[in-house]
C-alpha cells in the first residue's frame, strides 16, 4: 500500500484513515495537498514521525491509498468505479493545480468528464459508485453531469451508444408475455432497464433531467412505472413497519408520487391505484396521498373494470383489494357534490362490472364479513334495485348460494318473467307457457317467497325450459323469414 514509510490504515470503528509516516517522507503529500499540509505543520512540533487522522474521507482508506500512490509517483489505475470517489477525495484534500500543475483534481476531473461523455454503461457505474458519497457527488455536480448525459442519450436513441445488442435490449413494462412490441416502441423505451437499477435519489435526478429535455410525458410515466414495479419486487410490504425500516420505503413512495408527470394520461390508472395502496400501507404524508387520491378519482370516468383490480399483497382474506376501490369511488362522489357530472352513470356501470369481476373470488362473499348479521344483510338486499342490475350480475346472483334466500329468489323470478316476456313479445304461440309461468310466480309470491333451495332449483329449471322454448321459437321465426324472402324472389 503506497510507500512503506507513508502508509494509510483504516479505522473502521471510527470511520477514519490514519496516515502513519515520518516527517521527512511526508513532503510529496504536503506539496500536493493543502489539507494535509495544514495538518502536518499543526501537529509535527519538531517530531520525526507522526500520525495524521483523516475523518470522513470520501472513498475511505481504499481511495486514500490511491491518493498516496499518486503523490509518490506510482501508477494509479483509474476506472469508472473509483473515479468519482477519487475526484471527491481530491477536493476533500484540496489537491488543486495551485500547488502543482497536473494535480489530482485536474486529472480526475478530466477522466471523469471523458467517461461520462463517452460511455453509457460507465455513466451508470459512476452513479452507483456515488451512493456512498452522495453529498459530495451532489455538491461537486457529478450527479448532475451523469443525469444530463443519460437524459441526452435517452433522447438520441440506442444507436448513439457503442455497446453490444445485449446491452441495449428493452424491457417493455407494459408489454404482456409473448407480445412482440413494434420497432418504434422498442427504440423509445430502450433505456428503461438501465435506469431501473438506480437508487431512488439518483433516479429522481435522472428523471428531472429527462423532463427538462422535453421527453414525452407518457414515456416518462412508463419509465417511473417500470422502476416502481422493479422496486416493489425487491421489498416486502408490511402494515406494521419498524421505525427505521419504515423511513426509506416511505420516502421512496413520496418521491415517486411527486415525480409523476402532471399530464393525466401520462401514467395508467391501475399503476396510480397500486401506488395509492402502497402509500396507504406505508402511511406516507397525508397531503401527498390526498393529491394522488384526487387525481385517481377524476380518472374513474375513463377507465375499465380491469383497471380497478389491485391485489392484496398477501393481506386480507380476498385476492383483490375492494376497500381501495371503495375509497376512490367515495372520493369521486364527494368531488361531484358541487359539480355534478353526466358521466356518473358510467362510473356506476364501471363499479357494477368491477363487482362482477371480483365476485368470482369465492372468499368475497357475505360470509367474508362475519360481523354483519343476517338482519343487516337482508336490509342491504331490500334496498337493491334488481331491475337495474346488468344481466351478468343477475345471473351471478342466482348462482350465489351465500346470498340471503329471499334475494336469490327475487333474481330467479325476475329472470323467469323477463324470459316469458321475451317469448310473448315476438308473437309467440307459447301463450300457455306464459300463463303457466306467471301463475307459478303468483303462487310463490302468495306464499311469501320460497322456503328451500329445492324450490329455487325447480324454478331455475323452469327458467331454463322457457329459455329453450325461446331459442326454438327464434329458429322457427328465422326459417319462416327465409322462406318468405325466397317466395318474394
C-alpha positions in Angstrom: 0.0 0.0 0.0 1.8 3.1 -1.2 5.2 3.8 0.3 6.2 1.7 3.4 7.3 4.9 5.1 4.0 6.5 4.5 1.0 4.2 4.7 -2.7 4.7 5.3 -4.5 2.5 7.8 -8.3 2.2 8.1 -10.0 2.5 11.5 -13.5 1.1 10.7 -15.0 1.8 14.1 -14.2 5.5 13.9 -14.6 5.7 10.1 -11.3 7.4 9.6 -8.0 6.9 7.8 -4.7 7.1 9.8 -1.7 8.2 7.9 1.5 6.9 9.5 4.7 8.5 8.3 8.0 10.0 9.1 8.2 13.8 8.8 10.9 13.5 6.1 8.8 11.2 3.9 5.7 13.4 4.1 6.9 16.0 1.6 5.2 14.6 -1.5 1.9 14.6 0.3 2.4 18.0 1.8 3.4 19.5 -1.6 0.2 18.3 -3.3 -2.5 18.6 -0.6 -3.2 21.8 1.2 -5.3 20.0 3.7 -2.5 17.6 4.7 -0.1 20.5 4.7 -2.1 22.3 7.4 -2.4 19.1 9.5 1.3 18.3 9.3 2.6 21.7 10.3 0.0 21.9 13.0 0.8 18.6 14.7 4.5 18.0 13.9 6.0 20.1 16.6 9.5 19.0 15.7 8.7 15.3 15.9 10.4 12.9 13.5 7.2 10.8 13.0 3.6 11.5 13.3 0.1 10.0 12.7 -2.5 12.0 10.8 -6.2 11.2 11.2 -8.5 11.9 8.2 -12.1 11.7 9.3 -14.9 11.0 6.7 -12.6 11.0 3.7 -14.7 10.2 0.6 -14.0 6.7 -0.6 -12.3 5.7 2.7 -8.9 4.2 3.1 -9.0 2.3 -0.2 -9.4 5.6 -2.0 -6.7 7.3 0.1 -4.3 4.5 -0.9 -4.7 5.7 -4.5 -4.0 9.2 -3.4 -0.8 8.2 -1.7 0.3 6.3 -4.8 -0.4 9.3 -7.0 1.6 11.6 -4.6 4.6 9.3 -4.7 4.6 8.9 -8.4 3.3 5.3 -8.6 1.0 4.1 -11.3 -2.7 4.7 -10.5 -5.4 2.8 -12.5 -8.5 5.0 -12.9 -11.8 3.2 -13.6 -15.5 4.1 -13.7 -15.8 2.6 -10.2 -13.1 4.6 -8.4 -13.0 7.8 -10.4 -15.9 9.6 -8.6 -14.7 8.8 -5.0 -11.1 9.7 -6.0 -12.3 13.0 -7.5 -14.2 13.8 -4.3 -11.2 12.8 -2.2 -9.0 15.1 -4.2 -11.4 18.0 -3.4 -11.5 17.0 0.2 -7.7 17.1 0.4 -7.6 20.3 -1.7 -5.2 18.9 -4.3 -5.5 21.7 -6.9 -3.2 23.0 -9.6 -2.4 26.0 -7.4 0.0 23.7 -5.6 1.4 21.7 -8.5 0.3 21.7 -12.2 -1.5 18.5 -13.2 -2.6 17.8 -9.6 -5.2 15.1 -8.7 -8.3 17.4 -9.0 -7.4 18.3 -12.6 -6.6 14.7 -13.7 -9.6 13.1 -12.1 -11.9 15.8 -13.4 -10.7 15.3 -17.0 -11.0 11.5 -16.9 -14.5 11.8 -15.2 -15.8 14.1 -17.9 -14.4 11.8 -20.6 -16.2 8.7 -19.2 -19.5 10.5 -18.7 -19.5 11.9 -22.2 -18.2 8.7 -24.0 -19.7 5.7 -22.3 -23.3 4.9 -21.4 -22.5 1.9 -19.2 -19.7 3.7 -17.4 -22.0 6.6 -16.6 -24.2 4.2 -14.6 -21.2 2.7 -12.9 -20.2 6.1 -11.8 -23.6 6.8 -10.4 -23.6 3.6 -8.4 -20.1 4.4 -7.0 -21.6 7.7 -5.7 -24.1 6.0 -3.4 -21.7 6.1 -0.5 -20.6 9.7 -1.2 -23.9 11.3 -2.2 -23.5 14.6 -0.5 -20.0 15.1 -2.1 -21.2 13.9 -5.5 -24.2 16.3 -5.5 -22.1 19.2 -4.3 -19.4 18.6 -7.0 -22.1 18.3 -9.7 -21.2 14.6 -10.5 -24.9 13.6 -10.2 -26.0 16.5 -12.4 -23.4 15.7 -15.1 -24.4 12.0 -15.2 -28.1 12.7 -15.2 -27.8 15.2 -18.1 -25.7 12.8 -20.1 -28.2 10.0 -19.6 -31.1 12.4 -20.5 -29.3 13.4 -23.6 -28.6 9.9 -24.8 -32.1 8.7 -23.9 -33.4 11.2 -26.5 -30.8 10.3 -29.1 -31.5 6.6 -29.2 -29.5 3.4 -28.7 -27.6 3.9 -32.0 -25.5 6.6 -30.4 -24.1 4.1 -27.9 -21.2 1.8 -28.7 -22.3 -1.4 -27.0 -23.5 -4.9 -27.7 -27.0 -5.7 -28.7 -27.5 -7.4 -25.3 -26.7 -4.1 -23.5 -29.5 -2.2 -25.3 -32.3 -4.7 -25.1 -35.5 -3.1 -24.0 -37.6 -4.4 -21.1 -41.0 -3.2 -22.1 -43.0 -2.7 -18.9 -46.5 -2.7 -20.5 -46.0 -5.5 -23.0 -47.6 -8.7 -22.0 -45.7 -12.0 -22.1 -45.4 -13.3 -25.6 -46.4 -10.0 -27.1 -43.9 -8.6 -29.7 -43.7 -4.8 -29.5 -43.2 -2.8 -32.6 -39.8 -1.3 -33.5 -40.8 2.3 -32.6 -41.8 1.3 -29.1 -38.6 -0.7 -28.5 -36.4 2.2 -29.6 -38.2 4.6 -27.4 -38.0 2.5 -24.2 -34.6 1.0 -24.6 -33.1 2.9 -21.7 -35.7 1.8 -19.1 -33.7 -1.3 -18.0 -30.5 0.5 -17.0 -32.3 3.3 -15.2 -34.3 0.8 -13.2 -31.2 -0.2 -11.2 -30.6 3.4 -9.9 -31.2 4.3 -6.3 -34.3 6.5 -5.7 -32.4 9.8 -5.2 -30.3 9.2 -8.3 -33.4 8.1 -10.2 -35.2 11.3 -9.3 -32.2 13.3 -10.6 -32.2 11.5 -13.9 -35.9 11.8 -14.5 -35.8 15.5 -13.7 -33.1 15.9 -16.3 -35.2 13.9 -18.8 -38.2 16.1 -18.1 -36.1 19.2 -18.8 -35.1 17.7 -22.2 -38.8 17.7 -23.3 -39.3 14.0 -23.4 -42.9 12.9 -23.8 -44.8 12.6 -20.5 -46.2 9.2 -21.5 -42.7 7.9 -21.9 -41.6 9.4 -18.6 -44.6 7.9 -16.8 -43.8 4.5 -18.3 -40.3 4.7 -17.0 -41.5 5.6 -13.5 -43.9 2.7 -13.6 -41.2 0.4 -14.7 -38.8 1.5 -11.9 -41.6 1.2 -9.3 -42.5 -2.3 -10.5 -38.9 -3.5 -10.1 -38.5 -1.8 -6.7 -41.7 -3.4 -5.4 -40.5 -6.8 -6.4 -37.5 -6.4 -4.1 -39.2 -5.3 -0.9 -41.8 -6.8 1.4 -44.8 -4.6 2.2 -45.9 -4.8 5.8 -48.7 -2.8 7.5 -46.6 -2.6 10.7 -43.0 -1.4 9.9 -40.2 -0.9 12.4 -39.4 2.8 12.6 -36.0 2.7 10.9 -37.1 0.3 8.1 -40.2 2.3 7.5 -38.5 5.5 6.6 -36.7 4.5 3.3 -39.8 2.9 1.6 -41.9 5.9 2.8 -39.5 8.4 1.3 -39.3 6.4 -1.9 -43.1 6.4 -2.4 -43.4 10.1 -1.6 -40.6 10.8 -4.1 -42.3 8.7 -6.8 -45.7 10.4 -6.3 -44.1 13.9 -6.5 -42.1 12.8 -9.6 -45.2 11.8 -11.6 -45.8 14.0 -14.7 -48.9 16.2 -14.3 -50.5 15.2 -17.6 -53.5 13.0 -16.9 -52.7 10.2 -19.4 -49.0 10.0 -18.7 -49.5 7.0 -16.3 -52.1 4.3 -16.3 -55.0 4.3 -13.8 -54.1 0.9 -12.5 -50.5 2.0 -11.7 -51.7 5.0 -9.8 -54.1 2.8 -7.8 -51.3 0.5 -6.9 -49.2 3.5 -5.9 -52.0 4.8 -3.7 -52.4 1.4 -2.0 -48.7 1.2 -1.2 -48.8 4.8 0.1 -51.6 3.9 2.5 -49.7 0.9 3.7 -46.6 2.9 4.4 -48.6 5.8 5.8 -46.9 8.5 3.7 -47.7 12.2 4.0 -51.4 12.8 4.1 -51.3 15.8 1.8 -49.4 13.8 -0.9 -51.9 10.9 -0.6 -54.8 13.3 -0.9 -53.4 14.8 -4.0 -52.9 11.4 -5.6 -56.4 10.2 -4.5 -58.0 13.2 -6.2 -56.1 12.5 -9.4 -57.3 8.9 -9.4 -60.9 9.8 -8.7 -61.1 12.1 -11.7 -59.7 9.4 -13.9 -62.5 7.0 -12.9 -64.8 8.1 -15.8 -62.4 6.9 -18.4 -61.1 3.6 -17.1 -62.2 0.0 -17.4 -63.2 -2.5 -14.8 -59.9 -4.4 -15.2 -58.1 -1.2 -14.2 -59.6 -1.4 -10.8 -58.1 -4.7 -9.9 -55.5 -4.4 -7.2 -54.2 -7.5 -5.4 -54.0 -7.6 -1.6 -50.2 -8.3 -1.4 -50.9 -11.3 0.9 -53.0 -9.2 3.3 -56.7 -9.8 3.9 -58.9 -12.8 3.0 -59.6 -11.9 -0.6 -57.5 -11.9 -3.7 -58.3 -8.3 -4.7 -58.5 -5.2 -2.5 -62.1 -3.9 -2.7 -61.6 -1.3 0.1 -59.2 0.7 -2.0 -61.8 0.9 -4.8 -64.5 1.9 -2.3 -62.2 4.7 -1.1 -61.6 6.0 -4.6 -65.3 5.9 -5.5 -66.3 7.7 -2.3 -63.7 10.4 -3.2 -65.2 10.7 -6.7 -68.7 11.1 -5.3 -67.5 13.7 -2.8 -65.8 15.7 -5.5 -69.0 15.7 -7.6 -71.2 17.1 -4.8 -70.7 20.7 -6.1 -70.1 19.8 -9.7 -72.5 17.1 -10.9 -71.2 15.1 -13.9 -73.3 13.4 -16.5 -70.8 10.6 -16.5 -71.7 9.4 -13.0 -73.9 6.7 -14.6 -70.8 5.5 -16.5 -69.0 5.2 -13.2 -71.9 3.3 -11.8 -71.7 0.8 -14.6 -68.0 0.6 -14.1 -68.5 -0.4 -10.4 -71.1 -2.9 -11.5 -68.6 -4.6 -13.9 -65.9 -4.5 -11.3 -68.0 -6.2 -8.7 -68.8 -8.9 -11.3 -65.0 -9.5 -11.7 -64.1 -9.6 -8.1 -67.1 -11.7 -7.1 -65.5 -14.7 -8.9 -63.3 -14.9 -5.8 -65.2 -17.3 -3.5 -63.9 -15.5 -0.4 -65.5 -12.3 -1.5 -69.0 -13.3 -0.3 -71.3 -12.4 2.5 -69.5 -14.8 4.8 -66.3 -12.8 4.4 -67.9 -10.3 6.8 -68.7 -12.2 9.9 -69.6 -9.1 11.8 -72.6 -8.5 9.6 -75.8 -10.0 10.9 -78.5 -11.8 8.8 -80.9 -8.9 9.5 -78.3 -6.4 8.2 -77.7 -8.5 5.1 -81.4 -8.6 4.4 -81.6 -4.9 4.9 -78.9 -4.3 2.3 -80.6 -6.6 -0.1 -84.0 -4.9 0.3 -82.6 -1.5 -0.9 -81.2 -3.1 -4.1 -83.0 -2.2 -7.3 -82.9 -5.6 -9.0 -84.2 -4.5 -12.4 -81.3 -2.0 -12.8 -78.6 -4.6 -12.4 -76.9 -6.0 -15.6 -77.8 -9.4 -17.0 -74.4 -10.8 -16.0 -74.8 -9.5 -12.4 -78.2 -11.1 -12.1 -77.0 -14.5 -13.4 -74.1 -14.4 -11.0 -76.5 -13.6 -8.1 -78.8 -16.6 -8.9 -75.8 -18.9 -8.5 -74.5 -17.3 -5.3 -75.8 -19.7 -2.6 -74.3 -17.4 0.1 -76.8 -14.6 -0.5 -80.0 -14.5 1.6 -82.6 -16.9 0.3 -85.3 -14.2 -0.5 -82.7 -12.2 -2.5 -81.8 -15.2 -4.7 -85.5 -15.9 -5.2 -86.1 -12.3 -6.4 -83.4 -12.8 -9.1 -84.8 -16.1 -10.2 -88.3 -14.9 -10.5 -87.2 -11.7 -12.3 -85.3 -13.9 -14.8 -88.4 -16.1 -15.3 -90.7 -13.2 -16.0 -88.2 -11.5 -18.4 -87.8 -14.7 -20.4 -91.5 -15.3 -20.8 -92.0 -11.7 -21.7 -89.4 -12.0 -24.4 -91.2 -15.0 -25.9 -94.6 -13.3 -26.0 -93.1 -10.1 -27.4 -92.0 -11.9 -30.5 -95.5 -13.1 -31.4 -95.1 -16.5 -29.7 -97.5 -19.3 -29.9 -96.4 -20.3 -26.4 -99.2 -18.4 -24.6 -99.7 -21.4 -22.4 -96.0 -21.2 -21.3 -96.5 -17.6 -20.4 -99.7 -18.1 -18.4 -98.1 -21.2 -16.7 -95.0 -19.2 -15.7 -97.0 -16.2 -14.4 -99.3 -18.5 -12.5 -96.4 -20.2 -10.7 -94.8 -16.8 -9.9 -98.0 -15.5 -8.4 -98.4 -18.7 -6.4 -94.9 -18.4 -5.0 -95.4 -14.7 -4.2 -98.6 -15.5 -2.4 -96.7 -18.0 -0.2 -94.2 -15.3 0.9 -91.3 -16.3 -1.3 -89.6 -19.7 -1.5 -88.7 -21.6 1.6 -86.0 -24.0 0.4 -83.1 -24.4 -2.1 -85.1 -27.2 -3.7 -87.9 -24.9 -4.8 -85.3 -22.5 -6.2 -83.8 -25.3 -8.2 -87.2 -26.2 -9.6 -87.8 -22.6 -10.6 -84.4 -22.3 -12.2 -85.2 -25.4 -14.3 -88.4 -23.7 -15.4 -86.3 -20.7 -16.5 -84.0 -22.9 -18.5 -87.0 -24.7 -20.1 -88.6 -21.4 -21.1 -85.2 -20.2 -22.5 -85.1 -23.3 -24.6 -88.5 -22.6 -25.9 -87.4 -19.1 -26.8 -84.5 -20.4 -28.7 -86.7 -22.8 -30.7 -89.1 -20.0 -31.5 -86.3 -17.8 -32.7 -85.1 -20.6 -35.0 -88.6 -21.1 -36.4 -89.0 -17.4 -37.0 -85.7 -17.2 -38.8 -86.7 -20.2 -41.0 -90.1 -18.6 -41.9 -88.5 -15.3 -42.7 -86.0 -17.1 -45.0 -88.9 -18.9 -46.8 -90.8 -15.6 -47.2 -87.7 -14.0 -48.8 -87.4 -16.9 -51.3 -91.0 -16.7 -52.2 -90.7 -13.0 -53.0 -87.6 -13.5 -55.1 
